[in-house]
């Protein structure tokens, strides 16, 4: 009798733990999104004068966002982990080679992002120093990639 009573007591717990899988939240973001990129990156020489300048203002593109993993999205070849309303892009900081004007240089780029139902923003923040034959200085600025539906 005790065995039957224990079985009856635990039966609701057994069935309550067997529910349908919750839909994966990243599935909501898969599809075609409109892309706008805006920002400015500046190279300053050692005296603070502008040595190079890059300005971006582009709103004519669209991009396919795909599912990369259970909580990850592939956004324009960035693998972004979704956690609530934030995006984490690994590595969060990395060196990158860029050309401003005719001057190639390297800088550190930090990636941050946010996500909501109809808006995804990824910010690239540039910082570092540059050295070339004609001088040296700092590089700074940011580009914001805004995805909308």
SVG drawing of the C-alpha trace seen along z (x, -y; Angstrom):
<svg xmlns="http://www.w3.org/2000/svg" viewBox="-2 -70 61 72">
<polyline fill="none" stroke="black" stroke-width="0.4" points="0.0,0.0 2.9,-2.4 4.3,-1.8 1.0,-2.7 0.7,-5.8 4.3,-6.9 3.6,-6.2 0.4,-8.3 2.3,-11.2 5.1,-11.4 3.0,-10.8 2.1,-14.6 5.8,-15.5 6.7,-13.0 4.2,-14.4 4.8,-18.0 8.5,-17.7 7.6,-16.3 6.4,-19.4 7.0,-20.5 10.3,-22.3 10.1,-26.0 10.6,-27.7 14.2,-28.9 14.4,-32.7 17.0,-33.1 14.5,-31.7 12.6,-35.0 15.5,-36.9 16.2,-34.6 15.5,-36.2 16.2,-39.2 16.9,-42.5 17.5,-46.0 21.0,-47.3 22.2,-50.9 25.8,-51.6 26.9,-54.9 30.0,-56.2 33.4,-57.9 36.9,-56.8 39.7,-59.3 43.5,-59.1 45.2,-62.0 48.9,-62.7 51.1,-63.2 50.1,-66.9 46.3,-66.2 45.8,-67.2 43.7,-64.9 45.9,-62.5 43.1,-60.4 39.3,-60.2 36.7,-57.6 33.0,-58.4 30.3,-55.8 26.6,-56.5 25.1,-53.6 21.4,-52.5 21.0,-50.7 21.7,-47.1 19.8,-44.1 21.3,-41.2 20.4,-37.6 20.6,-36.6 20.8,-32.9 20.8,-30.7 24.3,-29.6 23.5,-27.6 20.9,-27.3 21.5,-30.8 23.7,-32.2 23.1,-34.1 25.2,-34.7 25.0,-38.4 27.1,-39.3 29.7,-36.7 29.7,-37.8 28.7,-35.0 26.7,-36.7 25.4,-35.1 22.0,-36.3 21.4,-36.8 18.3,-38.7 18.6,-42.1 22.4,-41.9 24.6,-40.4 28.0,-39.1 30.4,-38.9 33.6,-36.9 36.2,-37.9 34.9,-41.1 38.1,-43.0 40.5,-42.1 43.2,-43.7 42.1,-44.6 43.8,-46.1 42.0,-49.0 42.8,-51.5 41.9,-55.2 42.7,-57.2 45.7,-55.5 47.2,-54.6 46.9,-51.1 47.0,-50.8 46.0,-48.4 43.7,-49.2 41.9,-47.4 38.2,-46.9 35.7,-46.3 32.3,-44.8 29.1,-45.4 25.5,-44.8 21.8,-44.9 18.8,-43.1 15.1,-43.5 12.1,-42.3 12.6,-44.6 16.0,-46.2 19.6,-44.9 22.5,-47.2 26.2,-46.2 28.8,-48.8 32.4,-48.6 34.6,-50.9 38.1,-51.6 41.1,-52.6 44.9,-52.4 47.9,-54.0 49.4,-54.1 52.9,-54.5 54.0,-55.1 56.9,-56.7 55.2,-60.1 54.4,-60.1 52.5,-58.5 49.4,-59.1 46.1,-57.7 43.1,-56.2 39.6,-56.3 35.9,-56.2 33.0,-53.9 30.7,-52.4 27.1,-51.4 25.4,-48.7 21.6,-49.0 19.4,-46.1 15.6,-46.7 12.7,-44.8"/>
</svg>
